[in-house]
Amino acid sequence: MRICAVPAPQCLPVPKVFDMITAAAVPETFFTVWTNVFDRGRLQAGETFLVHGGSSGIGTTAIQLAHVFGARVITTVGGADKAEACRKLGADLALNYREQDFVKEVMRRRRIAAPI
């Protein structure tokens, strides 16, 4: 067993339904997404947010947070099962990069001419 002493305000409780590894992953992904998307990126409700690799740990967290905060979420995935999973998490559009040119598809759907 390893023990580390830290100030209590720096600790989070472990939910009873999580093991220690799962509990450790939650703040890792949520803090990463929050810092990059909301603190640094300043994502606002009504904006469109593109998540590459939407079925990854960071991707699934980014989809959920952006959706909850009112952004339109577009994600890229590598298969139909991953696309469905991302839509269930809140993605408005999931594009399979193996079958679709996601740049052209996003531009087409947003009615913006694709860059040359």
C-alpha positions as CSV (number, residue, x, y, z in Angstrom):
1,M,0.0,0.0,0.0
2,R,1.2,3.5,-0.8
3,I,0.3,6.4,1.3
4,C,0.5,10.1,0.5
5,A,-0.4,13.0,2.8
6,V,-2.1,16.0,1.1
7,P,-4.3,18.9,2.3
8,A,-7.9,17.8,2.4
9,P,-9.2,20.5,0.0
10,Q,-7.0,18.9,-2.7
11,C,-8.9,15.6,-2.4
12,L,-12.1,14.4,-3.9
13,P,-14.3,11.7,-2.5
14,V,-14.5,8.4,-4.4
15,P,-18.1,7.6,-5.3
16,K,-19.1,4.2,-3.9
17,V,-20.0,2.9,-7.4
18,F,-16.4,3.5,-8.7
19,D,-13.2,1.7,-8.1
20,M,-10.1,3.8,-7.5
21,I,-8.9,3.7,-11.1
22,T,-12.3,4.8,-12.5
23,A,-12.5,7.5,-9.8
24,A,-9.1,8.8,-10.8
25,A,-10.0,9.0,-14.4
26,V,-13.1,11.3,-13.8
27,P,-11.2,14.4,-12.7
28,E,-8.4,13.7,-15.2
29,T,-10.7,14.0,-18.2
30,F,-13.1,16.6,-16.8
31,F,-10.4,18.9,-15.6
32,T,-8.5,18.6,-18.9
33,V,-11.6,19.3,-21.0
34,W,-12.8,22.2,-18.7
35,T,-9.4,23.9,-18.8
36,N,-8.9,23.6,-22.6
37,V,-12.5,24.0,-23.9
38,F,-14.0,26.5,-21.4
39,D,-11.2,28.3,-19.7
40,R,-8.8,28.7,-22.6
41,G,-11.2,28.2,-25.6
42,R,-14.1,30.1,-24.1
43,L,-16.7,27.9,-25.7
44,Q,-20.2,29.5,-25.4
45,A,-23.7,28.2,-25.7
46,G,-24.8,28.3,-29.4
47,E,-21.3,27.8,-30.8
48,T,-20.3,24.8,-32.8
49,F,-17.7,22.6,-31.3
50,L,-15.7,19.9,-33.2
51,V,-14.3,16.9,-31.2
52,H,-11.9,14.7,-33.0
53,G,-11.9,11.1,-31.7
54,G,-15.2,11.5,-30.0
55,S,-15.2,8.0,-28.5
56,S,-12.0,8.5,-26.6
57,G,-12.0,9.3,-22.9
58,I,-11.3,13.0,-23.5
59,G,-13.7,13.0,-26.4
60,T,-16.6,11.5,-24.5
61,T,-16.1,14.0,-21.7
62,A,-15.9,16.9,-24.2
63,I,-19.1,15.9,-26.0
64,Q,-21.0,15.7,-22.7
65,L,-19.8,19.0,-21.3
66,A,-20.2,20.9,-24.5
67,H,-23.7,19.5,-25.0
68,V,-24.7,20.3,-21.4
69,F,-23.5,23.9,-21.8
70,G,-25.5,24.4,-25.0
71,A,-22.9,24.1,-27.8
72,R,-23.7,22.3,-31.1
73,V,-21.3,19.2,-31.0
74,I,-19.8,17.6,-34.1
75,T,-17.4,14.7,-33.7
76,T,-15.3,12.4,-35.8
77,V,-15.3,8.7,-35.2
78,G,-13.9,5.5,-36.8
79,G,-17.1,3.4,-37.0
80,A,-20.8,3.3,-36.9
81,D,-20.9,1.9,-33.4
82,K,-18.8,4.7,-32.1
83,A,-20.9,7.3,-33.9
84,E,-24.0,5.9,-32.2
85,A,-22.3,6.0,-28.8
86,C,-21.3,9.6,-29.4
87,R,-24.8,10.6,-30.4
88,K,-26.1,9.1,-27.2
89,L,-23.7,11.2,-25.2
90,G,-25.0,14.4,-26.9
91,A,-23.2,14.8,-30.2
92,D,-25.4,16.4,-32.8
93,L,-23.4,15.0,-35.7
94,A,-21.0,12.1,-35.7
95,L,-18.9,11.7,-38.9
96,N,-17.1,8.5,-39.8
97,Y,-13.7,9.8,-41.0
98,R,-13.1,6.4,-42.8
99,E,-16.2,6.9,-45.0
100,Q,-16.7,10.7,-45.1
101,D,-14.5,13.7,-45.7
102,F,-15.4,15.4,-42.4
103,V,-14.1,18.9,-43.6
104,K,-16.4,18.8,-46.7
105,E,-19.3,17.4,-44.7
106,V,-19.1,20.1,-42.0
107,M,-18.7,22.8,-44.5
108,R,-21.7,21.5,-46.5
109,R,-23.9,21.3,-43.4
110,R,-22.9,24.8,-42.3
111,R,-23.4,26.1,-45.8
112,I,-19.9,27.5,-46.0
113,A,-17.7,27.0,-49.1
114,A,-14.9,24.5,-48.4
115,P,-11.5,26.0,-48.5
116,I,-9.3,25.3,-51.6
